[in-house]
Amino acid sequence: MVKTILFDVDGVLLSEEHYFDASALSVWEMLISYNYLGLSPELFKPDYSEFEIKQIRNRVFEEDRILKFQKSRGLNANWDMIYLVFSHQLIHLLAQIKDVENERISQWLQTPITRETLLDIGRILNNYPVKMDFSTFRKDFQGSSAVKQEMLEYLNELANEKLGMKTHAFSKGELWSVCEHVCQEWYVGDEHVLASTGRPSVQTGKQGFLANETTLAPQSEIADLFQYLVHAQYQIGIGTGRPELETIQPFRHLDWLKYFDVKRIVTADDVLAAENCLAEKMSLSKPHPFTYIMAIHKKAISAEECVSLSLPMAGAEQVLIVGDSLADLLAARSLGAKFAAVLTGLSGKAARKEFEEHQADFILDSVIHLKDIV
């Protein structure tokens, strides 16, 4: 019997579209802006129109085929998606100058790649007629069986294959943090970026998408669902890849926050904090079940205790996870919880086949239909 229901946010309660827009803009900026590689600084501006954003996203993510491919490999965090696409493109660009700049490339890849490194790389790239090509992403990764966080490590193998040198520069580190910060600038805007990241904007003038959230069902109907579940004495919580600011503020604005115990709201900030305090470095983002385990325990256990738990977790059969992605399903399976797939994510109703193949316990057209199964 289900007693606890944990919701993902993006693709379940709120639309992911602005996150994907911000992700595409982040990759684009890091490639063309003078603040990073500077390949076409004349094309950069901090306030693109909706039409321009759509064009950039279609180019960077191949009309979302790259996003869907990453999700099919169990990758769910936007920051990881940005990092993969940008880093892959960086390797592609360096491969075009490897015959003439081999020594410099070797120097760049022997240390962590910082923003200053990108500026240096950009100065050299601009001496040559290099070209971006996003179509190579899926081709290169289809040659690998890498899934989830393995995809990030596979970047080092691609660098070895295409540049002829062994490196660990593309392991999650400094460059990942640069990508994260650029994305936060685009998503939360100038007003909130310092609170979100602890760092000021590198590029000012961005309004952000935070005040323009889109719900995936009428706001009042989702509120009615939460009220119904609380009155029926279910414990409800949130397990999301969003940072805390981007979760709490929209929920407060939508008047949803009152239905939740904030200790059952686990965000990307909790994941990053836990990863930083673990003695053995590892990824705790989905599909790792850490997010949901912490929500079940109301954040009352340490990161070390969480990762040391035997899985499937005792009592997890009383937990229902509601998500829109394979990463959520895999997290639920690892935990031993039931899983309800919602067809309002990136792939929409086309995701039904994948969820059927992975034997999701329930498949819902909308989160509102959760009432029909509890």
N, C-alpha and C positions, 0 to 999 in steps of 0.2 A: 504494500500500500504506500503510495507516494505521500510524503509529508513535507518535503522541501522542493521548491521549484526555483531554479536559477536561470536567469535570462542573459543571453548575449544582447548587445545593444545594436550594433550596426547590422543592418540587413534583417533585423527582427523587430525592433521598436523604432529606430531612426534610420533614415536613408544613408547609405554609404557614399552616395554620388559625390558629395562635396569633398569627402576624404580622397576619393580617387582623382578628383579635379586637383586638389592640393598636391597629391602625389606626383601627378604628371607635371604640374608647374614647377615642383621642386627639382625633378630630373632636368627639365628644360632650363631652368635658371642656372643650375650647376654646370651645365654644358656651355651655355652661351654668355652668361653675365661676366663682366669684368671682375666681379668679386670671387670668381672661381676659375674655370678654364678659359672663359672669355672668347669662345670661338666665333660668336656673332653678337657682340655687345649692342650693336645698333638695333637688334630685334627685341631686346629685353625691355620690359617695363613692369612696374609693380601693380598695375591695375588693368589687366586685360578684360575685354568685354566677354560676355557669355559665349558669343560665337567664336571668339579667338581662343577661349579656354577649350571649347569643344574640338577645335582644329588641333591644338597642341596635344590634347589627350589622345585623339585619334592617331596622331603620328607617334607619340612616345610609347603608347601601349597597343599599337596596331589594332585600333578600334576595339580595344579591351581584350583582344585575344591573348595578350601577354598576361594580363591580370587573371583571366580565367585559367590559363595554364598554371600559374603559380598557385592558385587556390586548389587546382586538381592535384597538386603535389603536397597539399596539407599546409601550405604557408598562408597565414591569415593576418599578420601584422603589417600595416601600411609602411611603417619605417623599414621593415625588412624588404618589402617589395621595391621601395624606392632605392634602397641600397643595392639590391641585385641588379636592377636595370641600369643604374648609373655606373656601377663598378664594371658591369659587363661592357658597357659602351666605352668606358675608359680603356679597358683591355683592347677592345677593337681599334680604338684610335692609336694606342701605343704600337699595336702590331703594324700599323701603316708606316711607322718611322723606325722600326727596330733595326733595319739594315744600316741606318746612318746615325742613329742615336742610341746604340746598344749600351754604351757605358753609362750614359745618363739614366736610362731606364733601369739599369741594374742598381744604381744609387738610389733612385726613388723607391724601389721595391724592397730595399733592405731595411727600411725603417717604417714606422707607422705613417700612413698618409694623412697629413693634416691639411687644413685650408691653405696654409702657406705652401705646402707641397703642390697642391692643385694650381696655385698661382704660378709656380715655377714651371710645372708641366705645361700650362697654358701658353706661357711665353715661348716655349720651344715649339709646341704644336702649331702655333700661328705662323711659323716660318715655312710650313709645308702645306700642300693642298689636301689635307685630310678631310674625310667625309664621315658623317654620322650614318649609321644604318641599323635601325631598330629591328629590322626583319631577321637579323642574325641571332637574336636572343633565343627564340624557341628552337631553332635549328641546333644551336650549340647545347642547350640543356636537354633536348630530346635524346641526345647521345649518352645521357647519363641516367641512372636510376635514382639519383639523389632526390630525397624528399625532405620536407620540413627544413630544419636548420642545416641539414647536410648540403642544401643548395648554396648556402653562403660559403661553406668550406670548399665547395666544388669550384668556386671562382679561382682559388689558388691553382687547381689542376688546369683550368682553362688558361691561366696566365703562363703556366709551364708549357702547355701545348702550343700556344700562339706566340709566345715571346721567347721561348727557349730558355727560361730560367726559373729555378725553384724559388718560391717566396711564400711568406705567411702574411704579406701585407693586406690581403683581402679577408683575413679572419676578422670577425666582428671586433671593432675597436674604434680608433680615432675617426676614420672615415665614416663609419656608421653614425657616430655622434654628429658629424657635420651634416649628414643627410637628415637626421632627426630634427636638428635645429632649423634647417631651411623649411622643412615641412611645417613645423610649428609656427613659423613666421607667417606662412600662407594661411594656415587654418585658424589660428586664434587672433592674428593681426597685431599691429603695433601695441594696442592697448593692453594686451594680456601676455605678450611673449615673455616678458621678464618673470612674471609670476609662474608661467608654464615651464620655463626652462632654467630659470636662474641666470640667464644671460640676456643682454640686450640684443636688439635686432642688428644683424649685419647689413641688411637692406631694409630701409624704412619705406613707408608709403603703402604698406599692405593693409587693407581693411579687414581681412579675415572672413571666414565663413561661419564663425561661431554663433552669430546672432541670427543665422538664417537656416536653422535646422528644419528638416522635413520629416514628419512622422509617417510611418508606413501603414497606419490606419488612423481614423479620426482621433484626435487627442482625447476627446471625451470617452470614446469607446475603450481606449487602452486604460484610461483611468478607471472606468467601470470594471474592467477585467481585474485590475489590481485590487480594487475594493472588494470584489466578489471573492478573490482568493484569500485576502486577509480575513474577511468575515467567516470564510469556511475554515479558518485556522491553519491554512498552509503557511509555512515559513517561506518567504520569497526573498530573493537576492539577485545581485548582478555580478556577472563575471565577464569583463570586457577588456578588449585591447586598447580602448581609449584611455588617455590620461585622466586623472581625477577632475581637473578643471573642466574638461570637455564632456564629462559625465554629469557631475553635480550641477553645473550651471544650467544646462538644458533641462534637466529633470526639475530643478527648482522653477525655472521659467514656465514649464509645462504643468506645474503643480502635481508632479508625480512623486516628488521626493518624500512627501509625508507618508507614503505607504511602505517605506523601507527603513529598516534598521541600517544606519550608515556603516555599521561594522560588517554587514553582509554585502557591501558594495566594494568589490575588488577590481582595481584598475591596473593599467600599465605601470603607474607609479609604484604600486605595491610589488609588481613583478621585478622592476628594475632595482628597487631597494633590496629585495630578497637576493637577486643575483649578485649584487655587490657585496653582500655580507656572507655569502657561502664560502667556505674554505676551498671547495673544489668548484671551479668555474663551470657553469652549465647554463643552458637556456631554459627558462621556466615559462616562456610564453606558450600559448596554445600551439600545437596540440598537447603539450604537457598539461596535466590536470591541476597544476598548482593553483591557478586562478579559482577554480571551483572548490578545491579542497579548503582554501582559505575562507571562501564565502560560507561553506558549511560550518566551519569552526569559528566563524565570526572574528577572524584574524587573531584568535587567542593562542595560536601555536607559532613557533618560530619557523623560519625557512628551513633550518636543518631538520626539525621534527617533521615538517611537511614532506620533504623529499625522502625521508627515511621510512615513511609509512609503507606498510605492505599493501600492495595492490593486487586485485581489487580491494577497495577499502571496506571494512566492516560497516554494515548499515547503509551502504551506497545504493542498495536496491530500493531504498525509500526516497531517492533523489531523482528528479526529472530535470534534465538540462534542455533548454529551448534555444536552438541555434540555427544558423543558416549556412554553415560551411562544413566541409569535411574535417577541418581542424577541430571544430566543436564536437563533432561526432566521435572522432578519435579520442578526444579528451574524455568524453563520457564513457566510452568503451574501456579505456584504461582504468578509469575510476571504478567502473562497475555499476554506473548509473544508467537509467533509462534515457532515451534521447528522442526529442520531438524536433523534426526538421521543419523549418518554415521556408516557404518558397517565395520570399520577398527579397532575397539577396541579389548579388550581381548577376547570376545566371537565371533568376526568375524561375518560372515553372519548368524550364529545361533541366533544372537540377534534380527533378523528381527521379529520373532514371538512375543517377549516381547514388542517391539516397536509398533507392530500392535495392541496388546492387550491394550496398553496405548494410542492408537490413536495419534501417532506422526503425525504431519502435512505432513511431507515428510520423506522418507527413501531413503538414497543414498548409493550406493556401495562404493563411494569414494567422498572426499570433492571436487574433480575436477568437479563432476557432479552438483555442486551448480549453475554453469552457466545455467543449463537447467531449473531452477525453478525461477530465479530472473528476 
